[in-house]
């Protein structure tokens, strides 16, 4: 068995919690993993760096998308493998990759599943493997941070509705050196995966292994325009919305 390190976000839980994870890992032959627990995701990068310095070849990340992103930021470009136990609220990264929310099944995937070398993007100096955004997306993630532990995914709905009337901003986007967008925008989203929670697809046919990032811009402003955009996403493809532009 390769050397395994567990990086656990103490504020997150699933199934029987960390006690179950210990038992499952032991049953899988991982007798004495490097184990560290962080009270918040902001402490995760330092824990990952220490685990890698100790010779860890597989990092088991216990937490949500924030924990995963922090691990990815440190591990990008390394030969270490990332295994995810989705214990967060949305778990977009895990759900897009088909990682189950059952601890034993997730450990089986993490230790014995097919290895994938994934693309990563970089925004504001940090790597990401799922999505990153500006405007509505960023405000939604910010404002849902505290209430999501109490209200779950509903916190994202509340945070999004709270920010729908925010004024648009000027956006200038170049793709592969060519000017692609130069206008006002209410949200700019970069994706390495396609699906949001609730069955919504932000990007059709997105793949985290194709060497491409998805880019989406919406200039929806009023509640009516946002409602039409969300409805279009729910029943078909977001690309057909008159308020959205998408490219790779």
Phi and psi restraints in degrees (value plus and minus 20) as a CYANA .aco file:
   2 UNK   PHI     -85.7   -45.7
   2 UNK   PSI     139.5   179.5
   3 UNK   PHI     -89.7   -49.7
   3 UNK   PSI     106.9   146.9
   4 UNK   PHI    -134.5   -94.5
   4 UNK   PSI     117.9   157.9
   5 UNK   PHI    -143.0  -103.0
   5 UNK   PSI     118.3   158.3
   6 UNK   PHI    -127.8   -87.8
   6 UNK   PSI     102.5   142.5
   7 UNK   PHI    -131.5   -91.5
   7 UNK   PSI      87.0   127.0
   8 UNK   PHI    -132.6   -92.6
   8 UNK   PSI     109.4   149.4
   9 UNK   PHI    -104.9   -64.9
   9 UNK   PSI      94.5   134.5
  10 UNK   PHI     -86.2   -46.2
  10 UNK   PSI     -41.4    -1.4
  11 UNK   PHI    -102.3   -62.3
  11 UNK   PSI     -19.9    20.1
  12 UNK   PHI    -137.3   -97.3
  12 UNK   PSI     128.9   168.9
  13 UNK   PHI    -173.5  -133.5
  13 UNK   PSI     134.2   174.2
  14 UNK   PHI    -175.0  -135.0
  14 UNK   PSI     129.7   169.7
  15 UNK   PHI      34.5    74.5
  15 UNK   PSI    -151.4  -111.4
  16 UNK   PHI    -106.7   -66.7
  16 UNK   PSI      -6.7    33.3
  17 UNK   PHI      54.0    94.0
  17 UNK   PSI    -183.4  -143.4
  18 UNK   PHI     -86.4   -46.4
  18 UNK   PSI     -46.9    -6.9
  19 UNK   PHI     -82.5   -42.5
  19 UNK   PSI     -61.1   -21.1
  20 UNK   PHI     -86.6   -46.6
  20 UNK   PSI     -59.0   -19.0
  21 UNK   PHI     -80.8   -40.8
  21 UNK   PSI     -62.5   -22.5
  22 UNK   PHI     -78.6   -38.6
  22 UNK   PSI     -65.2   -25.2
  23 UNK   PHI     -84.8   -44.8
  23 UNK   PSI     -63.7   -23.7
  24 UNK   PHI     -84.5   -44.5
  24 UNK   PSI     -63.1   -23.1
  25 UNK   PHI     -83.4   -43.4
  25 UNK   PSI     -60.5   -20.5
  26 UNK   PHI     -83.8   -43.8
  26 UNK   PSI     -63.1   -23.1
  27 UNK   PHI     -83.1   -43.1
  27 UNK   PSI     -47.2    -7.2
  28 UNK   PHI    -105.5   -65.5
  28 UNK   PSI     -18.1    21.9
  29 UNK   PHI      75.6   115.6
  29 UNK   PSI     -14.9    25.1
  30 UNK   PHI    -112.8   -72.8
  30 UNK   PSI      73.4   113.4
  31 UNK   PHI     -98.3   -58.3
  31 UNK   PSI     -63.4   -23.4
  32 UNK   PHI    -159.8  -119.8
  32 UNK   PSI      51.3    91.3
  33 UNK   PHI     -90.9   -50.9
  33 UNK   PSI     136.0   176.0
  34 UNK   PHI     -89.7   -49.7
  34 UNK   PSI     100.1   140.1
  35 UNK   PHI    -142.7  -102.7
  35 UNK   PSI     106.1   146.1
  36 UNK   PHI    -163.4  -123.4
  36 UNK   PSI     122.4   162.4
  37 UNK   PHI    -141.2  -101.2
  37 UNK   PSI     113.3   153.3
  38 UNK   PHI    -135.4   -95.4
  38 UNK   PSI     114.8   154.8
  39 UNK   PHI     -90.4   -50.4
  39 UNK   PSI     -47.8    -7.8
  40 UNK   PHI    -162.3  -122.3
  40 UNK   PSI     139.3   179.3
  41 UNK   PHI     -86.3   -46.3
  41 UNK   PSI     -43.0    -3.0
  42 UNK   PHI     -85.8   -45.8
  42 UNK   PSI     -38.3     1.7
  43 UNK   PHI    -109.6   -69.6
  43 UNK   PSI     -27.1    12.9
  44 UNK   PHI     -84.2   -44.2
  44 UNK   PSI     -65.0   -25.0
  45 UNK   PHI     -73.4   -33.4
  45 UNK   PSI     -63.9   -23.9
  46 UNK   PHI     -83.0   -43.0
  46 UNK   PSI     -58.5   -18.5
  47 UNK   PHI     -87.8   -47.8
  47 UNK   PSI     -58.3   -18.3
  48 UNK   PHI     -86.0   -46.0
  48 UNK   PSI     -63.5   -23.5
  49 UNK   PHI     -79.2   -39.2
  49 UNK   PSI     -61.5   -21.5
  50 UNK   PHI     -86.9   -46.9
  50 UNK   PSI     -59.5   -19.5
  51 UNK   PHI     -83.7   -43.7
  51 UNK   PSI     -63.3   -23.3
  52 UNK   PHI     -84.7   -44.7
  52 UNK   PSI     -57.5   -17.5
  53 UNK   PHI     -85.2   -45.2
  53 UNK   PSI     -47.0    -7.0
  54 UNK   PHI    -102.0   -62.0
  54 UNK   PSI     -21.5    18.5
  55 UNK   PHI      76.0   116.0
  55 UNK   PSI      -6.2    33.8
  56 UNK   PHI     -83.2   -43.2
  56 UNK   PSI     113.7   153.7
  57 UNK   PHI    -125.1   -85.1
  57 UNK   PSI     -41.9    -1.9
  58 UNK   PHI    -148.5  -108.5
  58 UNK   PSI     103.1   143.1
  59 UNK   PHI    -121.1   -81.1
  59 UNK   PSI      98.2   138.2
  60 UNK   PHI    -115.3   -75.3
  60 UNK   PSI      91.4   131.4
  61 UNK   PHI    -116.5   -76.5
  61 UNK   PSI      96.9   136.9
  62 UNK   PHI    -121.7   -81.7
  62 UNK   PSI      90.5   130.5
  63 UNK   PHI     139.1   179.1
  63 UNK   PSI    -180.8  -140.8
  64 UNK   PHI    -124.2   -84.2
  64 UNK   PSI    -178.8  -138.8
  65 UNK   PHI     -85.2   -45.2
  65 UNK   PSI     -50.4   -10.4
  66 UNK   PHI     -85.1   -45.1
  66 UNK   PSI     -63.1   -23.1
  67 UNK   PHI     -83.9   -43.9
  67 UNK   PSI     -64.3   -24.3
  68 UNK   PHI     -80.5   -40.5
  68 UNK   PSI     -64.7   -24.7
  69 UNK   PHI     -82.5   -42.5
  69 UNK   PSI     -60.7   -20.7
  70 UNK   PHI     -84.1   -44.1
  70 UNK   PSI     -58.5   -18.5
  71 UNK   PHI     -86.3   -46.3
  71 UNK   PSI     -65.9   -25.9
  72 UNK   PHI     -79.6   -39.6
  72 UNK   PSI     -59.9   -19.9
  73 UNK   PHI     -80.3   -40.3
  73 UNK   PSI     -58.2   -18.2
  74 UNK   PHI    -100.8   -60.8
  74 UNK   PSI     -57.3   -17.3
  75 UNK   PHI    -103.7   -63.7
  75 UNK   PSI     -33.7     6.3
  76 UNK   PHI     -74.2   -34.2
  76 UNK   PSI     107.1   147.1
  77 UNK   PHI      67.7   107.7
  77 UNK   PSI     -26.8    13.2
  78 UNK   PHI    -110.9   -70.9
  78 UNK   PSI     153.6   193.6
  79 UNK   PHI    -114.4   -74.4
  79 UNK   PSI     -21.6    18.4
  80 UNK   PHI     -90.2   -50.2
  80 UNK   PSI     133.0   173.0
  81 UNK   PHI    -124.1   -84.1
  81 UNK   PSI     125.8   165.8
  82 UNK   PHI    -129.4   -89.4
  82 UNK   PSI     104.6   144.6
  83 UNK   PHI    -134.9   -94.9
  83 UNK   PSI     116.1   156.1
  84 UNK   PHI    -137.5   -97.5
  84 UNK   PSI     110.1   150.1
  85 UNK   PHI    -126.4   -86.4
  85 UNK   PSI      83.0   123.0
  86 UNK   PHI     -90.7   -50.7
  86 UNK   PSI      78.7   118.7
  87 UNK   PHI    -135.7   -95.7
  87 UNK   PSI      -5.8    34.2
  88 UNK   PHI    -113.9   -73.9
  88 UNK   PSI    -179.4  -139.4
  89 UNK   PHI    -110.9   -70.9
  89 UNK   PSI     -78.0   -38.0
  90 UNK   PHI    -111.4   -71.4
  90 UNK   PSI     -60.2   -20.2
  91 UNK   PHI      32.6    72.6
  91 UNK   PSI      27.2    67.2
  92 UNK   PHI     -82.9   -42.9
  92 UNK   PSI     -63.3   -23.3
  93 UNK   PHI     -79.8   -39.8
  93 UNK   PSI     -71.3   -31.3
  94 UNK   PHI     -84.4   -44.4
  94 UNK   PSI     -63.9   -23.9
  95 UNK   PHI     -86.2   -46.2
  95 UNK   PSI     -56.7   -16.7
  96 UNK   PHI     -87.7   -47.7
  96 UNK   PSI     -47.7    -7.7
  97 UNK   PHI    -114.9   -74.9
  97 UNK   PSI     -18.2    21.8
  98 UNK   PHI      55.8    95.8
  98 UNK   PSI       4.4    44.4
  99 UNK   PHI    -103.2   -63.2
  99 UNK   PSI     101.9   141.9
 100 UNK   PHI     -92.4   -52.4
 100 UNK   PSI     136.2   176.2
 101 UNK   PHI    -109.9   -69.9
 101 UNK   PSI       2.3    42.3
 102 UNK   PHI    -122.6   -82.6
 102 UNK   PSI     108.9   148.9
 103 UNK   PHI     -80.4   -40.4
 103 UNK   PSI     -69.0   -29.0
 104 UNK   PHI     -82.3   -42.3
 104 UNK   PSI     -61.9   -21.9
 105 UNK   PHI     -88.6   -48.6
 105 UNK   PSI     -58.7   -18.7
 106 UNK   PHI     -87.1   -47.1
 106 UNK   PSI     -58.1   -18.1
 107 UNK   PHI     -84.9   -44.9
 107 UNK   PSI     -61.0   -21.0
 108 UNK   PHI     -80.4   -40.4
 108 UNK   PSI     -63.1   -23.1
 109 UNK   PHI     -83.2   -43.2
 109 UNK   PSI     -65.3   -25.3
 110 UNK   PHI     -86.0   -46.0
 110 UNK   PSI     -54.8   -14.8
 111 UNK   PHI    -114.7   -74.7
 111 UNK   PSI     -49.5    -9.5
 112 UNK   PHI    -149.8  -109.8
 112 UNK   PSI     -19.2    20.8
 113 UNK   PHI     -95.1   -55.1
 113 UNK   PSI     155.0   195.0
 114 UNK   PHI     -88.2   -48.2
 114 UNK   PSI     109.5   149.5
 115 UNK   PHI     -94.9   -54.9
 115 UNK   PSI     119.6   159.6
 116 UNK   PHI    -147.5  -107.5
 116 UNK   PSI     115.3   155.3
 117 UNK   PHI    -116.7   -76.7
 117 UNK   PSI      92.2   132.2
 118 UNK   PHI    -118.7   -78.7
 118 UNK   PSI     129.7   169.7
 119 UNK   PHI     -89.0   -49.0
 119 UNK   PSI     135.3   175.3
 120 UNK   PHI    -156.3  -116.3
 120 UNK   PSI     129.1   169.1
 121 UNK   PHI    -123.6   -83.6
 121 UNK   PSI     155.5   195.5
 122 UNK   PHI    -160.9  -120.9
 122 UNK   PSI     108.0   148.0
 123 UNK   PHI    -160.0  -120.0
 123 UNK   PSI     111.4   151.4
 124 UNK   PHI      31.5    71.5
 124 UNK   PSI      16.6    56.6
 125 UNK   PHI      63.0   103.0
 125 UNK   PSI     -19.3    20.7
 126 UNK   PHI    -139.0   -99.0
 126 UNK   PSI     119.7   159.7
 127 UNK   PHI     -97.3   -57.3
 127 UNK   PSI     129.3   169.3
 128 UNK   PHI    -161.1  -121.1
 128 UNK   PSI     131.2   171.2
 129 UNK   PHI    -137.2   -97.2
 129 UNK   PSI     -28.8    11.2
 130 UNK   PHI    -131.1   -91.1
 130 UNK   PSI    -101.9   -61.9
 131 UNK   PHI    -165.7  -125.7
 131 UNK   PSI     136.7   176.7
 132 UNK   PHI    -168.0  -128.0
 132 UNK   PSI     126.5   166.5
 133 UNK   PHI    -172.0  -132.0
 133 UNK   PSI     152.9   192.9
 134 UNK   PHI    -153.5  -113.5
 134 UNK   PSI     133.3   173.3
 135 UNK   PHI      66.0   106.0
 135 UNK   PSI    -152.6  -112.6
 136 UNK   PHI     -76.6   -36.6
 136 UNK   PSI     -64.2   -24.2
 137 UNK   PHI     -78.8   -38.8
 137 UNK   PSI     -67.3   -27.3
 138 UNK   PHI     -85.3   -45.3
 138 UNK   PSI     -61.9   -21.9
 139 UNK   PHI     -85.8   -45.8
 139 UNK   PSI     -58.5   -18.5
 140 UNK   PHI     -82.3   -42.3
 140 UNK   PSI     -67.4   -27.4
 141 UNK   PHI     -81.7   -41.7
 141 UNK   PSI     -62.0   -22.0
 142 UNK   PHI     -82.0   -42.0
 142 UNK   PSI     -69.8   -29.8
 143 UNK   PHI     -96.7   -56.7
 143 UNK   PSI     -38.5     1.5
 144 UNK   PHI    -108.7   -68.7
 144 UNK   PSI     -26.5    13.5
 145 UNK   PHI     -78.3   -38.3
 145 UNK   PSI     -68.4   -28.4
 146 UNK   PHI     -96.9   -56.9
 146 UNK   PSI     -70.4   -30.4
 147 UNK   PHI     -92.6   -52.6
 147 UNK   PSI     -33.6     6.4
 148 UNK   PHI     -86.5   -46.5
 148 UNK   PSI     -49.2    -9.2
 149 UNK   PHI     -87.3   -47.3
 149 UNK   PSI     -44.8    -4.8
 150 UNK   PHI    -115.5   -75.5
 150 UNK   PSI     -60.0   -20.0
 151 UNK   PHI    -128.9   -88.9
 151 UNK   PSI     -22.2    17.8
 152 UNK   PHI      45.8    85.8
 152 UNK   PSI    -161.0  -121.0
 153 UNK   PHI     -85.7   -45.7
 153 UNK   PSI     -42.3    -2.3
 154 UNK   PHI     -81.2   -41.2
 154 UNK   PSI     -44.8    -4.8
 155 UNK   PHI     -83.0   -43.0
 155 UNK   PSI     -55.0   -15.0
 156 UNK   PHI     -89.6   -49.6
 156 UNK   PSI     -58.6   -18.6
 157 UNK   PHI     -83.0   -43.0
 157 UNK   PSI     -65.6   -25.6
 158 UNK   PHI     -82.1   -42.1
 158 UNK   PSI     -65.3   -25.3
 159 UNK   PHI     -85.6   -45.6
 159 UNK   PSI     -57.4   -17.4
 160 UNK   PHI     -86.5   -46.5
 160 UNK   PSI     -67.0   -27.0
 161 UNK   PHI     -83.4   -43.4
 161 UNK   PSI     -52.3   -12.3
 162 UNK   PHI     -84.7   -44.7
 162 UNK   PSI     -48.8    -8.8
 163 UNK   PHI    -127.2   -87.2
 163 UNK   PSI     -13.6    26.4
 164 UNK   PHI     -84.7   -44.7
 164 UNK   PSI     -47.0    -7.0
 165 UNK   PHI    -114.5   -74.5
 165 UNK   PSI     -12.3    27.7
 166 UNK   PHI     -87.1   -47.1
 166 UNK   PSI     120.4   160.4
 167 UNK   PHI     -81.2   -41.2
 167 UNK   PSI     121.6   161.6
 168 UNK   PHI     -87.7   -47.7
 168 UNK   PSI     146.7   186.7
 169 UNK   PHI    -148.7  -108.7
 169 UNK   PSI     140.5   180.5
 170 UNK   PHI     -95.7   -55.7
 170 UNK   PSI     113.0   153.0
 171 UNK   PHI    -150.6  -110.6
 171 UNK   PSI     112.9   152.9
 172 UNK   PHI    -148.7  -108.7
 172 UNK   PSI      96.3   136.3
 173 UNK   PHI    -144.4  -104.4
 173 UNK   PSI     104.3   144.3
 174 UNK   PHI    -124.3   -84.3
 174 UNK   PSI     116.1   156.1
 175 UNK   PHI    -139.2   -99.2
 175 UNK   PSI      95.9   135.9
 176 UNK   PHI      35.0    75.0
 176 UNK   PSI      18.0    58.0
 177 UNK   PHI      69.7   109.7
 177 UNK   PSI     -28.3    11.7
 178 UNK   PHI    -127.7   -87.7
 178 UNK   PSI     119.2   159.2
 179 UNK   PHI     -87.3   -47.3
 179 UNK   PSI     101.9   141.9
 180 UNK   PHI    -130.7   -90.7
 180 UNK   PSI     -53.5   -13.5
 181 UNK   PHI    -165.9  -125.9
 181 UNK   PSI     113.5   153.5
 182 UNK   PHI    -169.5  -129.5
 182 UNK   PSI      67.0   107.0
 183 UNK   PHI    -189.5  -149.5
 183 UNK   PSI    -195.5  -155.5
 184 UNK   PHI     -97.7   -57.7
 184 UNK   PSI     129.4   169.4
 185 UNK   PHI    -163.5  -123.5
 185 UNK   PSI     131.1   171.1
 186 UNK   PHI    -125.0   -85.0
 186 UNK   PSI     -37.4     2.6
 187 UNK   PHI    -178.5  -138.5
 187 UNK   PSI     114.8   154.8
 188 UNK   PHI    -141.9  -101.9
 188 UNK   PSI     107.1   147.1
 189 UNK   PHI    -148.5  -108.5
 189 UNK   PSI     111.3   151.3
 190 UNK   PHI    -130.9   -90.9
 190 UNK   PSI     110.6   150.6
 191 UNK   PHI    -150.7  -110.7
 191 UNK   PSI     121.0   161.0
 192 UNK   PHI    -126.1   -86.1
 192 UNK   PSI     -33.1     6.9
 193 UNK   PHI    -150.4  -110.4
 193 UNK   PSI     149.8   189.8
 194 UNK   PHI    -127.3   -87.3
 194 UNK   PSI     -51.2   -11.2
 195 UNK   PHI    -112.8   -72.8
 195 UNK   PSI     117.4   157.4
 196 UNK   PHI    -115.4   -75.4
 196 UNK   PSI    -197.4  -157.4
 197 UNK   PHI     -99.6   -59.6
 197 UNK   PSI     142.9   182.9
 198 UNK   PHI      58.3    98.3
 198 UNK   PSI      -4.9    35.1
 199 UNK   PHI      60.7   100.7
 199 UNK   PSI     -14.3    25.7
 200 UNK   PHI    -101.8   -61.8
 200 UNK   PSI     118.2   158.2
 201 UNK   PHI    -127.7   -87.7
 201 UNK   PSI      92.9   132.9
 202 UNK   PHI     -96.1   -56.1
 202 UNK   PSI     -55.7   -15.7
 203 UNK   PHI    -156.5  -116.5
 203 UNK   PSI     102.3   142.3
 204 UNK   PHI     -94.6   -54.6
 204 UNK   PSI     119.4   159.4
 205 UNK   PHI      40.9    80.9
 205 UNK   PSI       5.8    45.8
 206 UNK   PHI     -91.9   -51.9
 206 UNK   PSI     121.6   161.6
 207 UNK   PHI    -154.0  -114.0
 207 UNK   PSI     112.2   152.2
 208 UNK   PHI     -99.6   -59.6
 208 UNK   PSI     -13.1    26.9
 209 UNK   PHI    -143.1  -103.1
 209 UNK   PSI     -11.7    28.3
 210 UNK   PHI    -116.8   -76.8
 210 UNK   PSI     -16.1    23.9
 211 UNK   PHI      56.8    96.8
 211 UNK   PSI      -8.6    31.4
 212 UNK   PHI    -147.5  -107.5
 212 UNK   PSI     128.6   168.6
 213 UNK   PHI    -126.7   -86.7
 213 UNK   PSI     124.8   164.8
 214 UNK   PHI    -106.3   -66.3
 214 UNK   PSI     123.9   163.9
 215 UNK   PHI    -148.7  -108.7
 215 UNK   PSI     107.4   147.4
 216 UNK   PHI    -152.8  -112.8
 216 UNK   PSI     119.2   159.2
 217 UNK   PHI    -150.4  -110.4
 217 UNK   PSI     113.8   153.8
 218 UNK   PHI    -143.3  -103.3
 218 UNK   PSI     122.1   162.1
 219 UNK   PHI    -136.4   -96.4
 219 UNK   PSI       1.6    41.6
 220 UNK   PHI     -81.6   -41.6
 220 UNK   PSI     117.4   157.4
 221 UNK   PHI    -141.4  -101.4
 221 UNK   PSI     -74.0   -34.0
 222 UNK   PHI     -99.0   -59.0
 222 UNK   PSI     145.9   185.9
 223 UNK   PHI     -81.5   -41.5
 223 UNK   PSI     -56.4   -16.4
 224 UNK   PHI     -84.2   -44.2
 224 UNK   PSI     -63.2   -23.2
 225 UNK   PHI     -86.1   -46.1
 225 UNK   PSI     -59.5   -19.5
 226 UNK   PHI     -85.8   -45.8
 226 UNK   PSI     -59.9   -19.9
 227 UNK   PHI     -82.5   -42.5
 227 UNK   PSI     -61.6   -21.6
 228 UNK   PHI     -85.8   -45.8
 228 UNK   PSI     -57.5   -17.5
 229 UNK   PHI     -86.3   -46.3
 229 UNK   PSI     -66.4   -26.4
 230 UNK   PHI     -84.6   -44.6
 230 UNK   PSI     -61.5   -21.5
 231 UNK   PHI     -82.8   -42.8
 231 UNK   PSI     -61.8   -21.8
 232 UNK   PHI     -82.0   -42.0
 232 UNK   PSI     -58.7   -18.7
 233 UNK   PHI     -86.2   -46.2
 233 UNK   PSI     -58.7   -18.7
 234 UNK   PHI     -91.7   -51.7
 234 UNK   PSI     -55.7   -15.7
 235 UNK   PHI    -123.0   -83.0
 235 UNK   PSI     -29.4    10.6
 236 UNK   PHI    -176.9  -136.9
 236 UNK   PSI    -136.1   -96.1
 237 UNK   PHI    -148.9  -108.9
 237 UNK   PSI     116.9   156.9
 238 UNK   PHI     -83.8   -43.8
 238 UNK   PSI     -45.6    -5.6
 239 UNK   PHI     -83.0   -43.0
 239 UNK   PSI     -41.9    -1.9
 240 UNK   PHI    -106.3   -66.3
 240 UNK   PSI     -23.5    16.5
 241 UNK   PHI     -91.6   -51.6
 241 UNK   PSI     116.9   156.9
 242 UNK   PHI     -90.0   -50.0
 242 UNK   PSI     -28.5    11.5
 243 UNK   PHI    -125.7   -85.7
 243 UNK   PSI      -8.4    31.6
 244 UNK   PHI    -151.8  -111.8
 244 UNK   PSI     120.8   160.8
 245 UNK   PHI    -145.4  -105.4
 245 UNK   PSI     117.8   157.8
 246 UNK   PHI    -155.8  -115.8
 246 UNK   PSI     121.5   161.5
 247 UNK   PHI    -170.3  -130.3
 247 UNK   PSI     159.5   199.5
